[in-house]
Amino acid sequence: MMSVQELADALLVARGSVEDEPLRSSFARCIVRAAIEVERSMGEPRYLLRREGDRILVALNQDLATYALRLGEAADRMAEEDPLLPPARVIQRLREIAAPAGAPVLTDSRLVRLAVASASKAALSSRQELYPRGMDAARALRLSQGALYSVSSRGGVASLTVDEIRERVLSRYPESTPVPDHPALDALLEEMGFDFRWEPTAKGVGGYITRVRDTLTVTSASESVSRQPTNFVPADNGEITPEIADARQFEEKLRNGLKEGSFYALLVNPKYYQRAYRELCRRFPVELIDFEGLFLDALRQVADRAKVNWDLVIKADAKEREGDWGKLQLLVGRALPLVEAQLLKAEKPILLIYAGLLARYERMD
C-alpha cells in the first residue's frame, strides 16, 4: 500500500536524479504512472491503482486499498481537531481501524505516514502531529511558539526577520499558509500573544525583537517545574532561555485547555508543589480543591454511617492488601460518589491537589 507520491519519493531515493526540484519530482511521478499503466495492461497485473477524488493509491488488492483509504479518512478527521492530538493518541486511533486479513504489520511511523499519504486534507508536522493542509497562518504561529523562541548557539534569539519567522513556522508545519510580511505580521503576533516588537534596523533588513515579561513552566509529563520571577528582564541583547520558550508554549496549552475543557495531569517536583499550585491559582481562573481532605471527610462520613470505628479504618489502611483491606475498599467505594458530587458543584475549572489516594486505593479510572 503506497500513494503515487510515496512511490515517486522511493524511486528518487533508490535511483536519484540529475535534475533539481520541481523537475526531479515531476519526472519521478511520470515514471511511476508509466510503470503502473504498463502493469495494468498485463494479463495478470501484480497490483492495482485505486482513485478516490484526488487520492491515488497503489496496492496489491482492493482490501488493502480500502484499508489505506479508511486510514486517510481517519487522519482527515483528526487533523481538524483543536488542539492538535498528541502523536500517541493519533497512533491509538489509527490502530483501532481493523486491517484486512493478510495485511502486513505496519510500524507506528509507517502507519501514520500511510494515513497522511491516503488523506485528502491531513498533513504531518515535524513533531508527528496531524494538522490540516493550508492551516491558517495565525494558528500555525501560535503552535510554533517553541520554534520562534528557540535558542541560538549563543543561548538565545535577539531578533527574527520575517523570513526567519516564516522559515521556522514552515519547518514545523510545512503545508500551512505562510505568514504574511510586515506590517500585517505585527497584528498576528500580537493576537497570538507574542512579546515581539518591530525594529526597522534589526539585522539590517528589519526584524522583531523578543520581549519576555513573566513566565510559568509546569509540564504535563516528566519535565520540570520552574517559575521565572514576575520582574524577569532578558539580557541586554534580548536573548531568552529554553526554559522561557517552553514556558510560553505550555502556558498557551493550559489556556487552550481551560477554554476547551481539557484534562491535564501535571507532574511536579515535591519541593515545588505548593509553589506550583499557588502560581496556577494566581494565573488561571481555577477552583483549588484538596482531594485528600475532601476524600477523608467523605470516608469518615460513610464510616460513621456504617458504625465503623475510625481507628479501625486507620489500622486497615496501614496494612495495605492485608487484614481488613477489602472492607476498607468497600468504604472507599461508598465515599467516592460523595466526593464526585462535591466536585460537580464547582463553578470553575478544578485544580485538584494531593490526589495520591486515588492511586493508593486503585481508583485511577
N, C-alpha and C positions, 0 to 999 in steps of 0.2 A: 504494500500500500504506500504510494507516494504521489505527491502532486507533480504536475509537469515542471513547475519551478524547482522543486526539490531535485528532480532528475537532472535538470539543466545544471543546477549547482554542483551535483555529484559528478557530472560529466566534466565540468571545468576543473574540479579538484583532481580528477583522475587523469585528464589529458592536458589541461592547461590551455592557454590561448595567447597568441601574439598580439591580439587586439586589446584595446583599452575599453573601459565602460563608456557608453552603454552597449557598444557593438558586441563585446565578448559575450554578454548575457543574452543578447538578442540572437546571435548566431547559435549559441548552445540550445536555446529553446527551439529554434528551427530544426536542428539536428534531431532533437528528441521527438518532435512531431513527425519528422520524416520516418524515423525508426518505428514509431507507433503505427503509421499508415502502412508501412511495409508489413508489419506483423499482422495487421488486420486483414491484409489481402491473402494471407496464407490459409491453407486448408484447415489447420488446427492451430490457431493463434495461442500463444502461451500466456497472454494477458489481455486485458480488455481496457477500453477507455470509457470512463463514466463522466458525463457532463451534467452539472446541476447549476443552472444560472451561469455565473462567471467562474464557477469552480470546476476544474478539470483534474480528474484523478486517474491513476493507472493502478490496476490491481489484478491479482491472479483470478479472482472470481467476483460475482456480484455481491455475495455476502460480505466479503472484506471491504468492498467499495461502500456498501451501505453502512457498515460499521464506522468507517472513516468519516462519512458524512454526518453520522449521528454525533461523533466526537466534535466535529466542526460546529454543529448547531449548538451543542452544549457550551463550547468556547465562546460563541457569539453571545449567548445569554449571560455568561459570567463576565464578559468584558463590559457589559452595560451596568454592572453593579457599582455602587458608590457607598463607602470607599471600596477601592480595588481589593479583591480577595487575595489573601496571602498564598504563596505558591503551594504550600501543603494542602490547603483547602481545595485548590484547583485540581491537584492530583487526586485527592479523595473523591471528588465529584466525577472526574473522568473515569476512575476505577469502578464506579457504580454502574457504568454502562457495560452491559454484558457483551463480551467478544464472541464471535461465531466459533463454532467447533473447528478445531484445527488451526485457529489463528495463532501466529507467532506471539510469544510473550514479549511485550514491549517494556523497555526500561522507562522509568518516570520521565526522563528528559525526552526520550523519543515519543512517548505518549503525548506530551504537551506539544511538541513540535508538529506532530501529525495532526493534532486537533486544530492548531493555528493554520497549518497549511490547507486544511479542509474547510476552514471557516470563510465566511464572506465578509465579516466585519471585525473579527478579533485580530489583535496584534500582540506580540510578545516583547516585554520590556527587557532591559539589560538585567533587571533583578528577577526575571522569570515571572512577572505579573502579566495577567491578561488585561488589556485595555482596548478601547475602540479605536480603529483606524480613523485618522482625522480628528482625534481628540482635540478639543479647543485649547488654544494657547494658554488661557488663564488657568485651566485645570492642570495642564502639563507643568506650568510654572510652580503651582502650589505643591505638586507631587515631587518636584525636583529640588526642593529646598536644600536637602543634604548635598546635592551636587553643586549648587550655587554657592554654598557656604564652605565647601571642602577646602582643605588647606593646600598650600603650595609647598615646595621643598623648603622654604624658609619658615614655615609654620603657620601661614595664613594667607588670605587674599585681601589685598588693599583695595583693588578695584577690578571691575569687569567691564569689558566693552560689550556692545550689543552683540557682536559676532561671537564673543566668548560665551555669553549667556545662551545664545541660540544653539551653539555647538554643544554645550553641556546638557541642555534640555533634550536635544535630539539624540544625544548619545544614550540617554536613558529611555526615551520614548521616540524612536526613530520615525514612526509613522504618525506622529501628532502634527497638528498645524503649527508651522514655525511661528515664533514670537515676532511681533511687529518691531519696527525701528523706533528709535527715539524721535519724537516725544510720546508717541502712542504707548510705548512700553512703560513709561513712567506711571500711568494710571493703573496698568495691570499689576505692576509691582506693589504699588500702594494698596490696591484692592486685596491682594493676596497676603498683605501683612509684612512685606519685606522692609527692613530698615535700610533702604538704599536711597541715595540722593545723586542726582546727575551732576557731574563735574566736567565742564566742557574741555578742560585741558588734560584730563586724565589720559595717560599713555599716548599723548599726542593726537589722539583722534576723538577724545571724549569717552567717558565711561561712568559707571555707577560706583560710588564709594559706599562701602559697608558701614553700617552704624548699628551697634548692638547695645541695648539698654539693660535688659533684665531677662534672665533665662532660668528655666527649671528643667531638670532632667530626671525623669522617672521612667524606667523601661518596663516593658511587659514580658520580658523573657529573662535571660540570665545576665543582663548588663547591669551596670552600677547605677546608683542614685547620687546625684550631685546637685548642688544649688549654687548658682552664681549670685553674688550679692546684688541687691537692687541698684546700687550705685556703681555697678561694674562699668569700667571705661576701657575700651580696647586700646591696644598700643598706639603710639603716635602715627604709625603707618597704616592704621585701620585694620590690622590683622586680627583674626579671631581663631579660637582653638577648635579642634574637632569636637570637643565636648559641647561647646556652644552651638555648633552646627547641628549636632544630633539633638540637642535640647529643643531647638526651634522646630525641627521636624516632628519630634514626638509631641510637643505641646499642641501642634496643629492636629495631630492624630487624636489627642484627647478631646479637643474641641469638637472635632467631627463626630467622635463617639458620643459625646453628650447630645449633640444635635440629632444623631440617628438612633439613639437608644441602645448603643452597643454595650457589650460586657467586656471588661478588661480585668485580668488578674495581674497585679503588679508585684514583682519580687523586689524586696527592699532589704538592704543590709540592716540587721537588727539595731545596730548603734545609731542608724539614721531614721528609725521607724517613726518616732513621734515627730521629728522634724519634717519628714516627708508628708505625713497626713495633714499636719497643720498647714504646710505650704499649699497642698492641694485644696484644702478648705478655703484658704485665703484667695486663691487664684480662680477657683471654679465654683459655680453655683450648685454645690452638693450638700446633702444632709449626712452628717457624720453619725454612724451607728456602731456602737461597740457590740459586736456579735457575742463575744464571750459573756458579757454582763447580761445581755438580753436573753441568751440561751439558759444561763444558770438560773435566772429568775423564773423562766418557764419550767425548767426542770424541777425546781423546788415547789412550784405550784402543783405540778402533776404528782409529785411525791406526796405532798400534803393531802391531795385528793384521795390517793391510794392508801393513805395512812402508813406510809413507809418512813421510818426514821431517817433523818438526813445524814446521821453518822454512818448508817448502813450504806447509803448511796456513796459516800466518800470512800468507804472501805472497798466497795465493789469497784470503784473507779481506779483505786490504787493497784488492783490485781488484774491487769489487762488480760482478757481472754481466759481468766481463771475464776473459779468460785461462782459468784453471782453476776458475772459479766453479762450473761444472757438476759437476766432480769433487768439489769441496768439498761440494756439496749431497748427493752420494751418501754421503759420510761422515756428514753431518748426519742423513740418513735412517737410517743404521745406529746412530747414537748415541742417538736419541730413545727407542727401545724400552728401552734400558738406564736412561735417566732415568725413564721411566714405571714400570719395575719397582721402582726405588727409592722413587718417590712412593707406590706402592701398599703399601709396607711401613709407612707412617705409621700410628700407633695413635690419633692425634688429628686433628681438622681441620687442614688445612695453611694456613699463611700463607706464600705464595710471594713472594719478593722478588727484585729485579733480574732480571726476566723479559723484558727488552727484546730479547734474542737471538731469541726466538720471532718477533717482528715482522721483525727483520733477515733471518732466513732463511725468511720467509714460511711459518711453521708455526703460524699463529694458529688453525687448525682443530683 
